[in-house]
Amino acid sequence: MKKKLAILILVCLVLTVVSPVMASPTEVVSVGADLTQAQKKQMLDFFGVAEDDVMMLTVTNAEVREYLKDIASKQQIGTKSISCAYVKSAPKGSGIKVSIHNITWVTEEMYAGAMITAGIEDAEVIAAAPFDVTGTTALTGIMKAFEKATGKELSHDAKKTANEELVITSELGEGLGKDKANELMHKIKQQVIKQQVKNPDDIRQIIQKIATELNIKLSDEEIKKILSLMEKISRLDLNVNKISQQLDKISTNIDQIKKTVEKNKGLIQKILDVINSFFGWLRQIFSAA
């Protein structure tokens, strides 16, 4: 009788404790194709998910090169795909939240801005790598994972423009400082999109006005690059109202995302502890029988 009861409890326990950690269909992980198995496991552990419980995608360097070949240098693109991304679709109106780990050149705000340009909305994202990388290639994985998580196909032009925005903002960050560069690009893009400005001369005026307001001195080459980018953004077939809302809702609440990851890890550990305790109890029952 005790054995039957123990087996019944074991079945109920497995059904109960496994379901909370099963990934939602809206959660997707993209991994760099050049990671070793050990590095892949390291990243899955960092995201707090198991390979069998989440939708997995692989991103190759060829895919990255498709978006960056005319935008970034060979050094920036590299020859291997290392960066990974965890993407979870969020409730409508939530905005975009980004966290990074081992990404040295691109900030959370830069990713969020580029994601909005690509047409991504209402998502929680973690861009990470097993060791320090620049992070320019992670956007490809983020976009690919978002499309899989939501079933929404992003425009190829929008994805390419988003990559260009990421590279230009990151390059500006080297001279202006990352925070200043991001603030500059965010405010320029906000005005261009909200006011639906398409005329190059008007866009140039916006660039110069905001740069002056932020006490930033831009070179002619930098103005030329930003102007070209904003012209492309202005021509994208994006929903102006939705994009404006996402720009207003850019959130960089890094602690909240990190707490979510830690919570997932803690839950898995608690479940393992319960299972270990239960099997200890089972051993006692069967040894006494």
C-alpha positions in Angstrom: 0.0 0.0 0.0 2.8 2.4 0.9 4.6 1.6 -2.4 1.5 2.4 -4.4 0.9 5.6 -2.5 4.5 6.6 -3.1 4.3 6.0 -6.8 1.1 8.0 -7.1 2.6 10.9 -5.2 5.7 10.7 -7.5 3.5 11.0 -10.6 1.6 13.9 -9.2 4.8 15.6 -8.1 6.4 15.3 -11.6 3.3 16.7 -13.3 3.1 19.6 -10.8 6.7 20.7 -10.6 7.6 20.4 -14.3 4.8 22.5 -15.7 5.8 25.9 -14.1 9.2 25.9 -15.7 8.0 24.8 -19.2 8.7 27.7 -21.5 5.8 29.6 -23.0 5.4 29.4 -26.8 6.2 33.1 -26.8 9.8 32.5 -25.5 12.6 31.9 -28.0 16.3 31.6 -27.6 18.7 32.2 -30.5 22.3 31.0 -30.2 25.4 31.7 -32.2 26.3 28.8 -34.6 29.9 28.9 -33.5 29.3 28.2 -29.9 30.6 24.9 -28.4 28.1 22.7 -26.7 29.5 23.7 -23.3 29.1 27.4 -24.2 25.5 26.8 -25.4 24.7 25.2 -22.1 26.3 28.1 -20.3 24.0 30.5 -22.1 20.9 28.5 -21.5 21.8 28.3 -17.8 22.2 32.0 -17.8 18.8 32.6 -19.4 17.3 30.2 -16.8 15.8 27.8 -19.4 16.4 24.2 -20.6 17.0 23.3 -24.2 14.1 20.8 -24.3 11.7 23.4 -22.8 12.3 26.4 -25.1 12.2 27.0 -28.8 15.8 27.2 -30.1 17.2 29.0 -33.2 20.7 29.1 -34.6 22.2 32.3 -36.1 25.1 31.9 -38.5 27.7 34.5 -39.4 26.4 34.4 -43.0 23.0 35.7 -41.7 24.7 38.4 -39.8 26.8 39.4 -42.8 23.6 39.7 -44.9 22.5 42.7 -42.8 25.9 44.2 -42.0 28.0 43.7 -45.1 27.5 47.3 -46.4 27.3 48.9 -43.0 29.9 47.6 -40.6 33.6 46.9 -41.0 34.9 43.3 -41.3 36.3 43.6 -37.9 33.0 44.6 -36.5 31.2 41.8 -38.2 33.9 39.2 -37.4 34.0 35.6 -38.8 32.1 33.8 -36.1 28.6 34.0 -34.7 28.8 34.0 -30.9 26.1 36.3 -29.5 22.9 34.8 -28.1 19.5 36.2 -27.3 16.5 35.4 -25.2 13.2 36.9 -26.5 9.8 36.8 -24.8 6.8 38.6 -26.2 5.1 40.9 -23.6 1.5 42.1 -23.2 0.4 44.8 -25.5 1.5 48.3 -24.4 4.4 46.9 -22.3 7.1 48.5 -24.5 10.6 47.0 -24.9 12.9 46.0 -22.0 16.5 45.0 -22.7 19.3 43.5 -20.6 22.8 42.6 -21.7 25.6 40.4 -20.5 29.2 40.3 -21.8 28.3 42.9 -24.5 30.9 45.6 -24.6 30.2 48.0 -27.5 26.4 48.1 -27.6 24.1 49.3 -24.8 20.6 48.2 -23.8 19.2 51.5 -25.1 21.0 51.1 -28.5 19.4 47.6 -28.9 16.0 49.0 -27.9 16.2 51.8 -30.4 17.3 49.5 -33.2 14.6 47.0 -32.3 11.9 49.7 -32.6 13.2 50.6 -36.1 13.0 46.9 -37.1 9.4 46.9 -36.1 9.7 45.0 -32.8 7.3 45.9 -30.1 6.3 44.8 -26.6 9.1 42.4 -25.9 11.6 41.4 -23.1 15.0 40.7 -24.5 18.4 39.6 -23.1 21.4 39.8 -25.4 24.4 37.9 -24.0 27.5 35.9 -24.8 29.7 33.4 -22.9 32.6 36.0 -23.1 33.1 39.6 -24.0 32.0 40.5 -27.5 31.1 43.8 -29.2 27.4 42.8 -29.6 26.9 44.2 -33.2 25.8 40.7 -34.4 23.3 40.0 -31.6 20.5 42.1 -33.3 20.2 39.5 -36.0 19.4 36.8 -33.4 17.0 39.1 -31.6 15.0 39.9 -34.8 14.9 36.2 -35.8 13.8 35.1 -32.4 11.1 37.9 -32.2 9.7 36.7 -35.6 9.5 33.1 -34.3 8.0 34.1 -30.9 5.2 36.3 -32.4 4.7 34.8 -35.9 5.2 38.4 -37.3 7.5 38.8 -40.2 9.6 41.9 -40.1 10.4 44.0 -43.2 13.8 43.2 -44.7 14.5 46.9 -45.2 13.5 47.7 -41.6 15.9 45.0 -40.3 18.8 46.3 -42.4 18.1 49.9 -41.4 17.9 48.8 -37.7 21.4 47.2 -38.0 22.7 50.4 -39.6 21.2 52.4 -36.7 22.9 50.2 -34.2 26.3 50.5 -35.9 26.1 54.3 -36.3 24.9 54.9 -32.7 27.7 52.6 -31.4 30.3 54.5 -33.4 29.0 57.8 -32.2 29.3 56.4 -28.7 33.0 56.1 -29.0 33.4 59.8 -29.3 30.4 61.2 -27.4 30.0 58.6 -24.8 27.4 55.8 -25.1 24.6 57.6 -23.1 25.0 60.8 -25.0 25.0 59.1 -28.4 21.9 57.2 -27.5 20.1 60.2 -26.3 20.9 62.1 -29.4 19.7 59.4 -31.8 16.6 58.6 -29.8 15.5 62.3 -29.8 16.2 62.8 -33.5 14.4 59.6 -34.4 11.5 60.5 -32.2 10.9 63.8 -33.9 11.4 62.5 -37.4 8.9 59.7 -36.8 6.3 61.6 -34.8 6.3 64.6 -37.2 6.6 62.3 -40.2 9.5 64.4 -41.6 10.8 63.2 -45.0 12.5 66.2 -46.5 16.3 65.9 -46.1 16.7 69.6 -45.3 14.1 69.4 -42.5 15.8 66.3 -41.1 19.1 68.1 -41.1 17.6 71.0 -39.2 16.3 68.5 -36.6 19.7 66.9 -36.2 21.5 70.2 -35.8 18.8 71.6 -33.4 18.9 68.5 -31.1 22.7 68.4 -31.2 22.8 72.0 -30.1 20.3 71.4 -27.3 22.4 68.5 -26.0 25.6 70.5 -26.4 27.0 68.1 -28.9 29.3 69.0 -31.8 28.9 66.7 -34.7 31.3 66.5 -37.7 30.0 66.9 -41.2 30.6 63.2 -41.8 28.6 62.3 -38.7 25.7 64.6 -39.7 25.8 63.0 -43.2 25.6 59.4 -41.7 22.7 60.4 -39.3 20.9 62.2 -42.1 21.1 59.2 -44.5 19.9 56.9 -41.7 16.9 59.1 -40.8 15.9 59.4 -44.4 15.8 55.6 -44.6 13.8 55.4 -41.4 11.3 58.0 -42.7 10.7 55.8 -45.8 10.0 52.6 -43.9 6.5 51.3 -44.0 6.0 51.4 -40.3 2.9 52.2 -38.2 3.7 55.7 -37.0 1.4 55.5 -34.0 2.8 52.1 -32.8 6.4 53.2 -33.3 5.8 56.5 -31.5 4.3 54.6 -28.6 7.3 52.2 -28.4 9.7 55.1 -28.5 7.8 56.6 -25.6 7.9 53.4 -23.7 11.6 52.4 -24.1 12.4 51.0 -20.8 15.8 50.1 -19.4 14.7 48.6 -16.2 17.7 46.2 -16.1 17.2 45.1 -12.5 13.7 43.8 -13.3 14.9 41.6 -16.2 17.8 40.3 -14.1 15.5 39.5 -11.2 13.3 37.5 -13.6 16.3 35.4 -14.7 17.4 34.8 -11.1 13.8 33.9 -10.2 13.8 31.2 -12.9 17.1 29.8 -11.7 15.9 29.8 -8.1 12.7 28.0 -9.0 14.5 25.3 -10.8 16.8 24.8 -7.9 13.9 24.6 -5.5 12.3 22.0 -7.7 15.5 19.9 -7.7 15.7 20.1 -3.9 12.1 18.9 -3.6 12.7 16.0 -6.0 15.9 15.0 -4.1 14.1 15.1 -0.8 11.2 13.1 -2.2 13.5 10.4 -3.6 15.2 10.2 -0.2 11.8 9.6 1.4 11.0 6.9 -1.2 14.3 5.1 -0.5 13.4 5.0 3.2 9.9 3.6 2.4 11.2 0.9 0.0 14.1 -0.1 2.3 11.7 -0.5 5.2 9.2 -2.6 3.2 
